[in-house]
Amino acid sequence: MTTYAPAIATASAVSLAEPPARFRDLIASEWIKTRSLRSTPWVLAFITLFVIGSGAVATLSDKAAGSEPTGFLAYDAFSAPGYMTLILVAGSMGALTVVSEYGSGLIRTTTVAVPDRGAVVLAKAVVTAALWTAVGTAASIGSFLVSQALLDRHDAGVAITHADVFRPMLASALLAPVCALTGLGLGVLLRHAAGTMLTSVFTLLMLPTMFSESNRWLADVKHTMVSAAWTRLVQTWEPDPGSLGYTATLPGSWTVYALWPLVTVALAVVVVRHRDV
């Protein structure tokens, strides 16, 4: 009788074993974690309204609006203070997606349930990218519409189909997911809340201000930064050939947008697979 006990136990274990988690299951799990936090919708709503409000304030403060032939006033529609704040919030929230689990110890439960740590990071990246793309799009379109509604009072508003609108609007919409994914990657690499926040703020916001465009190599370094790339992409006029400064190229700025999240998330996936929790 005892001879068949191990076989029976093994058969029972196999029959009761759950199938391995699919990638879409990981995405669903990460989405539940994200939306279950009460602070998440409040933060997203606040930063969206703040960006839109910043655009409205910039438009109302522009005394020159309407005094020249109608053109798209990009820095009224997409105000720098609003988008610098968006960089700060998106980068911080992206980092918190990971470091909060490390701080609470939940990451150990996650890795026990799903041994493929790289897949977990990628699932977090997918959810983060989708969420912040939606936020960035809402903020970008909302800021544009509000600013143009205010400019219409001076007959200075433009339609969304205006030739100069698409690139600044797209760049402003994608700024949020770019920074959020960069923060997420840094969070996996550093695993410490304060250290990740400080690194994210310094890298995305403070570091670019240390470099000038008057010197070639300093300008080249600055142009590799996300905030500098956004500034160039929002700029709707061509650089002055006689200017003493060095201006970034549009393809180079789009490349910066692509490389920051790709590199940080790829490094995070590689590191997390070879490091203990």
C-alpha positions as semicolon CSV with decimal commas, in nm:
position;residue;x (nm);y (nm);z (nm)
1;M;0,000;0,000;0,000
2;T;0,280;0,236;0,086
3;T;0,448;0,157;-0,245
4;Y;0,190;0,361;-0,440
5;A;0,173;0,659;-0,202
6;P;0,451;0,867;-0,369
7;A;0,295;0,809;-0,711
8;I;-0,049;0,910;-0,584
9;A;0,096;1,218;-0,416
10;T;0,286;1,314;-0,730
11;A;-0,022;1,271;-0,947
12;S;-0,228;1,482;-0,708
13;A;0,036;1,753;-0,705
14;V;0,051;1,761;-1,084
15;S;-0,327;1,774;-1,117
16;L;-0,351;2,059;-0,868
17;A;-0,059;2,255;-1,008
18;E;-0,156;2,584;-1,170
19;P;-0,031;2,669;-1,519
20;P;0,252;2,926;-1,535
21;A;0,143;3,288;-1,548
22;R;0,102;3,428;-1,897
23;F;0,233;3,772;-1,984
24;R;-0,118;3,913;-2,010
25;D;-0,184;3,781;-1,660
26;L;0,119;3,975;-1,537
27;I;-0,010;4,289;-1,707
28;A;-0,349;4,242;-1,542
29;S;-0,182;4,193;-1,205
30;E;0,028;4,507;-1,241
31;W;-0,277;4,707;-1,349
32;I;-0,463;4,592;-1,036
33;K;-0,168;4,701;-0,821
34;T;-0,159;5,041;-0,988
35;R;-0,528;5,126;-0,975
36;S;-0,573;4,989;-0,623
37;L;-0,357;5,269;-0,483
38;R;-0,588;5,549;-0,376
39;S;-0,328;5,814;-0,448
40;T;-0,286;5,717;-0,814
41;P;-0,603;5,875;-0,962
42;W;-0,556;6,188;-0,752
43;V;-0,198;6,236;-0,866
44;L;-0,286;6,174;-1,230
45;A;-0,580;6,414;-1,217
46;F;-0,371;6,679;-1,039
47;I;-0,081;6,673;-1,283
48;T;-0,316;6,675;-1,584
49;L;-0,503;6,979;-1,452
50;F;-0,177;7,147;-1,353
51;V;-0,034;7,115;-1,704
52;I;-0,355;7,246;-1,859
53;G;-0,369;7,529;-1,604
54;S;-0,007;7,621;-1,674
55;G;-0,090;7,653;-2,041
56;A;-0,385;7,877;-1,958
57;V;-0,171;8,099;-1,734
58;A;0,103;8,125;-1,997
59;T;-0,153;8,221;-2,260
60;L;-0,317;8,486;-2,042
61;S;0,025;8,627;-1,956
62;D;0,135;8,656;-2,320
63;K;0,081;9,027;-2,392
64;A;0,216;8,987;-2,745
65;A;-0,054;8,737;-2,847
66;G;-0,264;8,882;-3,127
67;S;-0,021;9,166;-3,206
68;E;0,139;8,976;-3,494
69;P;0,007;8,766;-3,785
70;T;-0,158;8,447;-3,664
71;G;0,083;8,162;-3,598
72;F;0,099;7,874;-3,355
73;L;0,229;7,997;-3,018
74;A;0,379;7,670;-2,899
75;Y;0,508;7,788;-2,561
76;D;0,164;7,920;-2,470
77;A;-0,006;7,591;-2,554
78;F;0,271;7,381;-2,398
79;S;0,402;7,580;-2,104
80;A;0,752;7,493;-1,981
81;P;0,668;7,515;-1,606
82;G;0,380;7,273;-1,652
83;Y;0,586;7,021;-1,844
84;M;0,888;7,046;-1,617
85;T;0,651;6,957;-1,332
86;L;0,514;6,671;-1,542
87;I;0,869;6,538;-1,582
88;L;0,913;6,544;-1,205
89;V;0,583;6,371;-1,126
90;A;0,600;6,111;-1,404
91;G;0,957;6,015;-1,321
92;S;0,877;5,987;-0,950
93;M;0,559;5,785;-1,004
94;G;0,736;5,553;-1,244
95;A;1,004;5,491;-0,983
96;L;0,744;5,432;-0,709
97;T;0,593;5,155;-0,920
98;V;0,898;4,949;-0,829
99;V;1,058;5,090;-0,515
100;S;0,731;5,074;-0,320
101;E;0,734;4,695;-0,367
102;Y;1,095;4,672;-0,260
103;G;1,022;4,884;0,046
104;S;0,718;4,680;0,155
105;G;0,872;4,342;0,071
106;L;0,593;4,263;-0,175
107;I;0,853;4,208;-0,445
108;R;0,953;3,881;-0,272
109;T;0,597;3,750;-0,301
110;T;0,585;3,857;-0,664
111;T;0,909;3,682;-0,755
112;V;0,804;3,362;-0,576
113;A;0,479;3,356;-0,772
114;V;0,653;3,454;-1,098
115;P;1,019;3,340;-1,108
116;D;1,075;3,521;-1,440
117;R;1,170;3,858;-1,292
118;G;1,239;4,008;-1,632
119;A;0,880;3,942;-1,739
120;V;0,756;4,116;-1,424
121;V;0,960;4,426;-1,506
122;L;0,834;4,426;-1,864
123;A;0,474;4,394;-1,745
124;K;0,526;4,693;-1,516
125;A;0,674;4,882;-1,811
126;V;0,374;4,805;-2,034
127;V;0,124;4,923;-1,772
128;T;0,331;5,232;-1,691
129;A;0,369;5,323;-2,058
130;A;-0,002;5,283;-2,131
131;L;-0,113;5,476;-1,824
132;W;0,122;5,770;-1,870
133;T;0,063;5,785;-2,244
134;A;-0,305;5,837;-2,166
135;V;-0,218;6,104;-1,909
136;G;0,026;6,278;-2,141
137;T;-0,223;6,275;-2,428
138;A;-0,501;6,420;-2,213
139;A;-0,270;6,692;-2,079
140;S;-0,132;6,777;-2,423
141;I;-0,466;6,798;-2,601
142;G;-0,633;6,974;-2,308
143;S;-0,356;7,231;-2,280
144;F;-0,373;7,301;-2,653
145;L;-0,751;7,339;-2,662
146;V;-0,765;7,567;-2,357
147;S;-0,485;7,790;-2,483
148;Q;-0,641;7,824;-2,829
149;A;-0,980;7,901;-2,678
150;L;-0,818;8,189;-2,487
151;L;-0,622;8,306;-2,790
152;D;-0,937;8,312;-3,000
153;R;-1,038;8,622;-2,806
154;H;-0,750;8,802;-2,979
155;D;-0,803;8,620;-3,311
156;A;-0,470;8,445;-3,249
157;G;-0,589;8,086;-3,205
158;V;-0,516;7,809;-3,454
159;A;-0,694;7,486;-3,538
160;I;-0,563;7,148;-3,429
161;T;-0,499;7,073;-3,796
162;H;-0,247;7,360;-3,821
163;A;0,081;7,247;-3,976
164;D;0,290;7,341;-3,671
165;V;0,072;7,171;-3,409
166;F;0,129;6,797;-3,453
167;R;0,497;6,767;-3,357
168;P;0,479;6,977;-3,035
169;M;0,158;6,803;-2,932
170;L;0,303;6,456;-2,992
171;A;0,628;6,542;-2,815
172;S;0,436;6,679;-2,516
173;A;0,211;6,373;-2,501
174;L;0,505;6,130;-2,512
175;L;0,708;6,320;-2,253
176;A;0,509;6,161;-1,969
177;P;0,564;5,792;-2,062
178;V;0,929;5,860;-2,149
179;C;0,996;5,999;-1,801
180;A;0,779;5,741;-1,622
181;L;0,961;5,451;-1,789
182;T;1,297;5,610;-1,715
183;G;1,197;5,640;-1,349
184;L;1,082;5,279;-1,346
185;G;1,414;5,159;-1,485
186;L;1,607;5,363;-1,231
187;G;1,385;5,223;-0,956
188;V;1,475;4,865;-1,049
189;L;1,845;4,951;-1,070
190;L;1,865;5,144;-0,740
191;R;1,581;4,983;-0,535
192;H;1,591;5,263;-0,279
193;A;1,309;5,519;-0,269
194;A;1,506;5,829;-0,170
195;G;1,803;5,744;-0,390
196;T;1,583;5,673;-0,691
197;M;1,382;5,995;-0,646
198;L;1,696;6,203;-0,614
199;T;1,860;6,039;-0,916
200;S;1,546;6,076;-1,125
201;V;1,500;6,446;-1,043
202;F;1,869;6,522;-1,090
203;T;1,896;6,335;-1,422
204;L;1,573;6,450;-1,582
205;L;1,548;6,807;-1,452
206;M;1,864;6,945;-1,289
207;L;2,144;6,798;-1,498
208;P;2,044;6,964;-1,829
209;T;2,064;7,311;-1,670
210;M;2,434;7,258;-1,601
211;F;2,522;7,254;-1,970
212;S;2,524;7,548;-2,209
213;E;2,459;7,546;-2,583
214;S;2,733;7,800;-2,650
215;N;3,003;7,533;-2,644
216;R;2,989;7,238;-2,884
217;W;3,067;6,954;-2,646
218;L;2,851;7,101;-2,368
219;A;2,566;7,139;-2,615
220;D;2,611;6,778;-2,730
221;V;2,580;6,656;-2,372
222;K;2,275;6,872;-2,306
223;H;2,104;6,750;-2,620
224;T;2,112;6,393;-2,487
225;M;1,877;6,495;-2,204
226;V;1,502;6,440;-2,216
227;S;1,399;6,793;-2,116
228;A;1,630;6,945;-2,379
229;A;1,483;6,712;-2,642
230;W;1,130;6,823;-2,547
231;T;1,231;7,189;-2,571
232;R;1,365;7,135;-2,924
233;L;1,067;6,931;-3,040
234;V;0,819;7,192;-2,918
235;Q;1,011;7,467;-3,097
236;T;0,818;7,540;-3,418
237;W;1,063;7,779;-3,583
238;E;1,389;7,699;-3,753
239;P;1,712;7,781;-3,566
240;D;1,882;8,106;-3,659
241;P;2,184;8,023;-3,878
242;G;2,369;8,318;-3,727
243;S;2,310;8,208;-3,371
244;L;2,615;8,145;-3,153
245;G;2,448;7,848;-2,988
246;Y;2,435;7,488;-3,108
247;T;2,082;7,362;-3,165
248;A;1,976;6,998;-3,146
249;T;1,838;6,828;-3,455
250;L;1,482;6,696;-3,469
251;P;1,586;6,334;-3,549
252;G;1,837;6,350;-3,265
253;S;1,572;6,472;-3,021
254;W;1,332;6,193;-3,119
255;T;1,618;5,946;-3,073
256;V;1,672;6,077;-2,719
257;Y;1,302;6,018;-2,651
258;A;1,338;5,657;-2,764
259;L;1,671;5,569;-2,604
260;W;1,614;5,683;-2,246
261;P;1,322;5,448;-2,168
262;L;1,458;5,166;-2,385
263;V;1,803;5,168;-2,227
264;T;1,690;5,205;-1,865
265;V;1,420;4,937;-1,891
266;A;1,654;4,700;-2,081
267;L;1,922;4,744;-1,813
268;A;1,660;4,683;-1,546
269;V;1,552;4,356;-1,710
270;V;1,912;4,235;-1,741
271;V;2,007;4,334;-1,385
272;V;1,696;4,196;-1,215
273;R;1,756;3,853;-1,371
274;H;2,104;3,830;-1,221
275;R;2,048;3,987;-0,880
276;D;1,888;3,863;-0,562
277;V;1,574;4,034;-0,443
